[in-house]
Amino acid sequence: MREYLVDYRKKSDFSQHYVAKRLGISSQYYQMIENGTRQKNMNITLVSKLSDVFCVPMQEIINQEQQWKSGEQLC
């Protein structure tokens, strides 16, 4: 699970539905992104959109994503 996305979303007090709508995707697809079952190699377009939605720098999301991938490989 991409805990960092859940944390960003909860800190912003956004629902999954709201984030999905802002990204232009279905709620189910966004839920799969948070769960780590979709976008295992997150593309730059999604990183950019997430950066806009959560008002965080793109580099922060990239760093979080690299940490998530490192942890995923350990399991």
Phi and psi restraints in degrees (range 20) as a CNS / XPLOR table:
assign (resid 1 and name C) (resid 2 and name N)
       (resid 2 and name CA) (resid 2 and name C) 1.0 -86.1 20.0 2
assign (resid 2 and name N) (resid 2 and name CA)
       (resid 2 and name C) (resid 3 and name N) 1.0 83.5 20.0 2
assign (resid 2 and name C) (resid 3 and name N)
       (resid 3 and name CA) (resid 3 and name C) 1.0 -58.8 20.0 2
assign (resid 3 and name N) (resid 3 and name CA)
       (resid 3 and name C) (resid 4 and name N) 1.0 -32.1 20.0 2
assign (resid 3 and name C) (resid 4 and name N)
       (resid 4 and name CA) (resid 4 and name C) 1.0 -64.1 20.0 2
assign (resid 4 and name N) (resid 4 and name CA)
       (resid 4 and name C) (resid 5 and name N) 1.0 -34.8 20.0 2
assign (resid 4 and name C) (resid 5 and name N)
       (resid 5 and name CA) (resid 5 and name C) 1.0 -69.1 20.0 2
assign (resid 5 and name N) (resid 5 and name CA)
       (resid 5 and name C) (resid 6 and name N) 1.0 -40.3 20.0 2
assign (resid 5 and name C) (resid 6 and name N)
       (resid 6 and name CA) (resid 6 and name C) 1.0 -62.2 20.0 2
assign (resid 6 and name N) (resid 6 and name CA)
       (resid 6 and name C) (resid 7 and name N) 1.0 -43.2 20.0 2
assign (resid 6 and name C) (resid 7 and name N)
       (resid 7 and name CA) (resid 7 and name C) 1.0 -62.9 20.0 2
assign (resid 7 and name N) (resid 7 and name CA)
       (resid 7 and name C) (resid 8 and name N) 1.0 -46.6 20.0 2
assign (resid 7 and name C) (resid 8 and name N)
       (resid 8 and name CA) (resid 8 and name C) 1.0 -57.6 20.0 2
assign (resid 8 and name N) (resid 8 and name CA)
       (resid 8 and name C) (resid 9 and name N) 1.0 -45.0 20.0 2
assign (resid 8 and name C) (resid 9 and name N)
       (resid 9 and name CA) (resid 9 and name C) 1.0 -64.7 20.0 2
assign (resid 9 and name N) (resid 9 and name CA)
       (resid 9 and name C) (resid 10 and name N) 1.0 -45.6 20.0 2
assign (resid 9 and name C) (resid 10 and name N)
       (resid 10 and name CA) (resid 10 and name C) 1.0 -68.4 20.0 2
assign (resid 10 and name N) (resid 10 and name CA)
       (resid 10 and name C) (resid 11 and name N) 1.0 -38.3 20.0 2
assign (resid 10 and name C) (resid 11 and name N)
       (resid 11 and name CA) (resid 11 and name C) 1.0 -63.7 20.0 2
assign (resid 11 and name N) (resid 11 and name CA)
       (resid 11 and name C) (resid 12 and name N) 1.0 -31.4 20.0 2
assign (resid 11 and name C) (resid 12 and name N)
       (resid 12 and name CA) (resid 12 and name C) 1.0 -84.9 20.0 2
assign (resid 12 and name N) (resid 12 and name CA)
       (resid 12 and name C) (resid 13 and name N) 1.0 -6.5 20.0 2
assign (resid 12 and name C) (resid 13 and name N)
       (resid 13 and name CA) (resid 13 and name C) 1.0 59.8 20.0 2
assign (resid 13 and name N) (resid 13 and name CA)
       (resid 13 and name C) (resid 14 and name N) 1.0 41.9 20.0 2
assign (resid 13 and name C) (resid 14 and name N)
       (resid 14 and name CA) (resid 14 and name C) 1.0 -105.0 20.0 2
assign (resid 14 and name N) (resid 14 and name CA)
       (resid 14 and name C) (resid 15 and name N) 1.0 147.8 20.0 2
assign (resid 14 and name C) (resid 15 and name N)
       (resid 15 and name CA) (resid 15 and name C) 1.0 -86.8 20.0 2
assign (resid 15 and name N) (resid 15 and name CA)
       (resid 15 and name C) (resid 16 and name N) 1.0 163.0 20.0 2
assign (resid 15 and name C) (resid 16 and name N)
       (resid 16 and name CA) (resid 16 and name C) 1.0 -61.0 20.0 2
assign (resid 16 and name N) (resid 16 and name CA)
       (resid 16 and name C) (resid 17 and name N) 1.0 -37.9 20.0 2
assign (resid 16 and name C) (resid 17 and name N)
       (resid 17 and name CA) (resid 17 and name C) 1.0 -60.9 20.0 2
assign (resid 17 and name N) (resid 17 and name CA)
       (resid 17 and name C) (resid 18 and name N) 1.0 -43.9 20.0 2
assign (resid 17 and name C) (resid 18 and name N)
       (resid 18 and name CA) (resid 18 and name C) 1.0 -63.3 20.0 2
assign (resid 18 and name N) (resid 18 and name CA)
       (resid 18 and name C) (resid 19 and name N) 1.0 -46.5 20.0 2
assign (resid 18 and name C) (resid 19 and name N)
       (resid 19 and name CA) (resid 19 and name C) 1.0 -61.6 20.0 2
assign (resid 19 and name N) (resid 19 and name CA)
       (resid 19 and name C) (resid 20 and name N) 1.0 -45.1 20.0 2
assign (resid 19 and name C) (resid 20 and name N)
       (resid 20 and name CA) (resid 20 and name C) 1.0 -59.4 20.0 2
assign (resid 20 and name N) (resid 20 and name CA)
       (resid 20 and name C) (resid 21 and name N) 1.0 -43.4 20.0 2
assign (resid 20 and name C) (resid 21 and name N)
       (resid 21 and name CA) (resid 21 and name C) 1.0 -61.8 20.0 2
assign (resid 21 and name N) (resid 21 and name CA)
       (resid 21 and name C) (resid 22 and name N) 1.0 -43.5 20.0 2
assign (resid 21 and name C) (resid 22 and name N)
       (resid 22 and name CA) (resid 22 and name C) 1.0 -64.3 20.0 2
assign (resid 22 and name N) (resid 22 and name CA)
       (resid 22 and name C) (resid 23 and name N) 1.0 -31.4 20.0 2
assign (resid 22 and name C) (resid 23 and name N)
       (resid 23 and name CA) (resid 23 and name C) 1.0 -83.3 20.0 2
assign (resid 23 and name N) (resid 23 and name CA)
       (resid 23 and name C) (resid 24 and name N) 1.0 -15.5 20.0 2
assign (resid 23 and name C) (resid 24 and name N)
       (resid 24 and name CA) (resid 24 and name C) 1.0 78.9 20.0 2
assign (resid 24 and name N) (resid 24 and name CA)
       (resid 24 and name C) (resid 25 and name N) 1.0 31.1 20.0 2
assign (resid 24 and name C) (resid 25 and name N)
       (resid 25 and name CA) (resid 25 and name C) 1.0 -130.2 20.0 2
assign (resid 25 and name N) (resid 25 and name CA)
       (resid 25 and name C) (resid 26 and name N) 1.0 171.0 20.0 2
assign (resid 25 and name C) (resid 26 and name N)
       (resid 26 and name CA) (resid 26 and name C) 1.0 -75.9 20.0 2
assign (resid 26 and name N) (resid 26 and name CA)
       (resid 26 and name C) (resid 27 and name N) 1.0 157.3 20.0 2
assign (resid 26 and name C) (resid 27 and name N)
       (resid 27 and name CA) (resid 27 and name C) 1.0 -60.6 20.0 2
assign (resid 27 and name N) (resid 27 and name CA)
       (resid 27 and name C) (resid 28 and name N) 1.0 -39.1 20.0 2
assign (resid 27 and name C) (resid 28 and name N)
       (resid 28 and name CA) (resid 28 and name C) 1.0 -63.0 20.0 2
assign (resid 28 and name N) (resid 28 and name CA)
       (resid 28 and name C) (resid 29 and name N) 1.0 -41.4 20.0 2
assign (resid 28 and name C) (resid 29 and name N)
       (resid 29 and name CA) (resid 29 and name C) 1.0 -66.7 20.0 2
assign (resid 29 and name N) (resid 29 and name CA)
       (resid 29 and name C) (resid 30 and name N) 1.0 -41.7 20.0 2
assign (resid 29 and name C) (resid 30 and name N)
       (resid 30 and name CA) (resid 30 and name C) 1.0 -63.2 20.0 2
assign (resid 30 and name N) (resid 30 and name CA)
       (resid 30 and name C) (resid 31 and name N) 1.0 -40.6 20.0 2
assign (resid 30 and name C) (resid 31 and name N)
       (resid 31 and name CA) (resid 31 and name C) 1.0 -58.9 20.0 2
assign (resid 31 and name N) (resid 31 and name CA)
       (resid 31 and name C) (resid 32 and name N) 1.0 -40.1 20.0 2
assign (resid 31 and name C) (resid 32 and name N)
       (resid 32 and name CA) (resid 32 and name C) 1.0 -67.6 20.0 2
assign (resid 32 and name N) (resid 32 and name CA)
       (resid 32 and name C) (resid 33 and name N) 1.0 -32.6 20.0 2
assign (resid 32 and name C) (resid 33 and name N)
       (resid 33 and name CA) (resid 33 and name C) 1.0 -65.3 20.0 2
assign (resid 33 and name N) (resid 33 and name CA)
       (resid 33 and name C) (resid 34 and name N) 1.0 -47.3 20.0 2
assign (resid 33 and name C) (resid 34 and name N)
       (resid 34 and name CA) (resid 34 and name C) 1.0 -59.7 20.0 2
assign (resid 34 and name N) (resid 34 and name CA)
       (resid 34 and name C) (resid 35 and name N) 1.0 -40.0 20.0 2
assign (resid 34 and name C) (resid 35 and name N)
       (resid 35 and name CA) (resid 35 and name C) 1.0 -73.8 20.0 2
assign (resid 35 and name N) (resid 35 and name CA)
       (resid 35 and name C) (resid 36 and name N) 1.0 -15.6 20.0 2
assign (resid 35 and name C) (resid 36 and name N)
       (resid 36 and name CA) (resid 36 and name C) 1.0 88.6 20.0 2
assign (resid 36 and name N) (resid 36 and name CA)
       (resid 36 and name C) (resid 37 and name N) 1.0 10.5 20.0 2
assign (resid 36 and name C) (resid 37 and name N)
       (resid 37 and name CA) (resid 37 and name C) 1.0 -91.9 20.0 2
assign (resid 37 and name N) (resid 37 and name CA)
       (resid 37 and name C) (resid 38 and name N) 1.0 -12.8 20.0 2
assign (resid 37 and name C) (resid 38 and name N)
       (resid 38 and name CA) (resid 38 and name C) 1.0 -127.4 20.0 2
assign (resid 38 and name N) (resid 38 and name CA)
       (resid 38 and name C) (resid 39 and name N) 1.0 155.3 20.0 2
assign (resid 38 and name C) (resid 39 and name N)
       (resid 39 and name CA) (resid 39 and name C) 1.0 56.7 20.0 2
assign (resid 39 and name N) (resid 39 and name CA)
       (resid 39 and name C) (resid 40 and name N) 1.0 47.1 20.0 2
assign (resid 39 and name C) (resid 40 and name N)
       (resid 40 and name CA) (resid 40 and name C) 1.0 -58.4 20.0 2
assign (resid 40 and name N) (resid 40 and name CA)
       (resid 40 and name C) (resid 41 and name N) 1.0 -32.7 20.0 2
assign (resid 40 and name C) (resid 41 and name N)
       (resid 41 and name CA) (resid 41 and name C) 1.0 -113.4 20.0 2
assign (resid 41 and name N) (resid 41 and name CA)
       (resid 41 and name C) (resid 42 and name N) 1.0 86.8 20.0 2
assign (resid 41 and name C) (resid 42 and name N)
       (resid 42 and name CA) (resid 42 and name C) 1.0 -59.5 20.0 2
assign (resid 42 and name N) (resid 42 and name CA)
       (resid 42 and name C) (resid 43 and name N) 1.0 127.6 20.0 2
assign (resid 42 and name C) (resid 43 and name N)
       (resid 43 and name CA) (resid 43 and name C) 1.0 -80.5 20.0 2
assign (resid 43 and name N) (resid 43 and name CA)
       (resid 43 and name C) (resid 44 and name N) 1.0 160.9 20.0 2
assign (resid 43 and name C) (resid 44 and name N)
       (resid 44 and name CA) (resid 44 and name C) 1.0 -64.8 20.0 2
assign (resid 44 and name N) (resid 44 and name CA)
       (resid 44 and name C) (resid 45 and name N) 1.0 -30.3 20.0 2
assign (resid 44 and name C) (resid 45 and name N)
       (resid 45 and name CA) (resid 45 and name C) 1.0 -63.5 20.0 2
assign (resid 45 and name N) (resid 45 and name CA)
       (resid 45 and name C) (resid 46 and name N) 1.0 -44.9 20.0 2
assign (resid 45 and name C) (resid 46 and name N)
       (resid 46 and name CA) (resid 46 and name C) 1.0 -66.4 20.0 2
assign (resid 46 and name N) (resid 46 and name CA)
       (resid 46 and name C) (resid 47 and name N) 1.0 -40.7 20.0 2
assign (resid 46 and name C) (resid 47 and name N)
       (resid 47 and name CA) (resid 47 and name C) 1.0 -58.5 20.0 2
assign (resid 47 and name N) (resid 47 and name CA)
       (resid 47 and name C) (resid 48 and name N) 1.0 -44.6 20.0 2
assign (resid 47 and name C) (resid 48 and name N)
       (resid 48 and name CA) (resid 48 and name C) 1.0 -62.2 20.0 2
assign (resid 48 and name N) (resid 48 and name CA)
       (resid 48 and name C) (resid 49 and name N) 1.0 -44.5 20.0 2
assign (resid 48 and name C) (resid 49 and name N)
       (resid 49 and name CA) (resid 49 and name C) 1.0 -65.8 20.0 2
assign (resid 49 and name N) (resid 49 and name CA)
       (resid 49 and name C) (resid 50 and name N) 1.0 -42.4 20.0 2
assign (resid 49 and name C) (resid 50 and name N)
       (resid 50 and name CA) (resid 50 and name C) 1.0 -62.6 20.0 2
assign (resid 50 and name N) (resid 50 and name CA)
       (resid 50 and name C) (resid 51 and name N) 1.0 -39.2 20.0 2
assign (resid 50 and name C) (resid 51 and name N)
       (resid 51 and name CA) (resid 51 and name C) 1.0 -58.2 20.0 2
assign (resid 51 and name N) (resid 51 and name CA)
       (resid 51 and name C) (resid 52 and name N) 1.0 -43.7 20.0 2
assign (resid 51 and name C) (resid 52 and name N)
       (resid 52 and name CA) (resid 52 and name C) 1.0 -67.2 20.0 2
assign (resid 52 and name N) (resid 52 and name CA)
       (resid 52 and name C) (resid 53 and name N) 1.0 -44.4 20.0 2
assign (resid 52 and name C) (resid 53 and name N)
       (resid 53 and name CA) (resid 53 and name C) 1.0 -63.7 20.0 2
assign (resid 53 and name N) (resid 53 and name CA)
       (resid 53 and name C) (resid 54 and name N) 1.0 -44.9 20.0 2
assign (resid 53 and name C) (resid 54 and name N)
       (resid 54 and name CA) (resid 54 and name C) 1.0 -95.1 20.0 2
assign (resid 54 and name N) (resid 54 and name CA)
       (resid 54 and name C) (resid 55 and name N) 1.0 -0.9 20.0 2
assign (resid 54 and name C) (resid 55 and name N)
       (resid 55 and name CA) (resid 55 and name C) 1.0 55.0 20.0 2
assign (resid 55 and name N) (resid 55 and name CA)
       (resid 55 and name C) (resid 56 and name N) 1.0 47.7 20.0 2
assign (resid 55 and name C) (resid 56 and name N)
       (resid 56 and name CA) (resid 56 and name C) 1.0 -126.3 20.0 2
assign (resid 56 and name N) (resid 56 and name CA)
       (resid 56 and name C) (resid 57 and name N) 1.0 152.2 20.0 2
assign (resid 56 and name C) (resid 57 and name N)
       (resid 57 and name CA) (resid 57 and name C) 1.0 -63.4 20.0 2
assign (resid 57 and name N) (resid 57 and name CA)
       (resid 57 and name C) (resid 58 and name N) 1.0 146.0 20.0 2
assign (resid 57 and name C) (resid 58 and name N)
       (resid 58 and name CA) (resid 58 and name C) 1.0 -56.3 20.0 2
assign (resid 58 and name N) (resid 58 and name CA)
       (resid 58 and name C) (resid 59 and name N) 1.0 -39.2 20.0 2
assign (resid 58 and name C) (resid 59 and name N)
       (resid 59 and name CA) (resid 59 and name C) 1.0 -61.3 20.0 2
assign (resid 59 and name N) (resid 59 and name CA)
       (resid 59 and name C) (resid 60 and name N) 1.0 -33.9 20.0 2
assign (resid 59 and name C) (resid 60 and name N)
       (resid 60 and name CA) (resid 60 and name C) 1.0 -63.7 20.0 2
assign (resid 60 and name N) (resid 60 and name CA)
       (resid 60 and name C) (resid 61 and name N) 1.0 -42.5 20.0 2
assign (resid 60 and name C) (resid 61 and name N)
       (resid 61 and name CA) (resid 61 and name C) 1.0 -66.1 20.0 2
assign (resid 61 and name N) (resid 61 and name CA)
       (resid 61 and name C) (resid 62 and name N) 1.0 -41.8 20.0 2
assign (resid 61 and name C) (resid 62 and name N)
       (resid 62 and name CA) (resid 62 and name C) 1.0 -60.6 20.0 2
assign (resid 62 and name N) (resid 62 and name CA)
       (resid 62 and name C) (resid 63 and name N) 1.0 -44.6 20.0 2
assign (resid 62 and name C) (resid 63 and name N)
       (resid 63 and name CA) (resid 63 and name C) 1.0 -62.8 20.0 2
assign (resid 63 and name N) (resid 63 and name CA)
       (resid 63 and name C) (resid 64 and name N) 1.0 -44.0 20.0 2
assign (resid 63 and name C) (resid 64 and name N)
       (resid 64 and name CA) (resid 64 and name C) 1.0 -61.6 20.0 2
assign (resid 64 and name N) (resid 64 and name CA)
       (resid 64 and name C) (resid 65 and name N) 1.0 -40.6 20.0 2
assign (resid 64 and name C) (resid 65 and name N)
       (resid 65 and name CA) (resid 65 and name C) 1.0 -64.7 20.0 2
assign (resid 65 and name N) (resid 65 and name CA)
       (resid 65 and name C) (resid 66 and name N) 1.0 -40.3 20.0 2
assign (resid 65 and name C) (resid 66 and name N)
       (resid 66 and name CA) (resid 66 and name C) 1.0 -64.3 20.0 2
assign (resid 66 and name N) (resid 66 and name CA)
       (resid 66 and name C) (resid 67 and name N) 1.0 -40.3 20.0 2
assign (resid 66 and name C) (resid 67 and name N)
       (resid 67 and name CA) (resid 67 and name C) 1.0 -64.7 20.0 2
assign (resid 67 and name N) (resid 67 and name CA)
       (resid 67 and name C) (resid 68 and name N) 1.0 -41.0 20.0 2
assign (resid 67 and name C) (resid 68 and name N)
       (resid 68 and name CA) (resid 68 and name C) 1.0 -62.1 20.0 2
assign (resid 68 and name N) (resid 68 and name CA)
       (resid 68 and name C) (resid 69 and name N) 1.0 -43.9 20.0 2
assign (resid 68 and name C) (resid 69 and name N)
       (resid 69 and name CA) (resid 69 and name C) 1.0 -63.5 20.0 2
assign (resid 69 and name N) (resid 69 and name CA)
       (resid 69 and name C) (resid 70 and name N) 1.0 -39.6 20.0 2
assign (resid 69 and name C) (resid 70 and name N)
       (resid 70 and name CA) (resid 70 and name C) 1.0 -62.4 20.0 2
assign (resid 70 and name N) (resid 70 and name CA)
       (resid 70 and name C) (resid 71 and name N) 1.0 -43.3 20.0 2
assign (resid 70 and name C) (resid 71 and name N)
       (resid 71 and name CA) (resid 71 and name C) 1.0 -67.5 20.0 2
assign (resid 71 and name N) (resid 71 and name CA)
       (resid 71 and name C) (resid 72 and name N) 1.0 -36.0 20.0 2
assign (resid 71 and name C) (resid 72 and name N)
       (resid 72 and name CA) (resid 72 and name C) 1.0 -64.2 20.0 2
assign (resid 72 and name N) (resid 72 and name CA)
       (resid 72 and name C) (resid 73 and name N) 1.0 -37.6 20.0 2
assign (resid 72 and name C) (resid 73 and name N)
       (resid 73 and name CA) (resid 73 and name C) 1.0 -71.7 20.0 2
assign (resid 73 and name N) (resid 73 and name CA)
       (resid 73 and name C) (resid 74 and name N) 1.0 -23.4 20.0 2
assign (resid 73 and name C) (resid 74 and name N)
       (resid 74 and name CA) (resid 74 and name C) 1.0 -75.8 20.0 2
assign (resid 74 and name N) (resid 74 and name CA)
       (resid 74 and name C) (resid 75 and name N) 1.0 -23.8 20.0 2
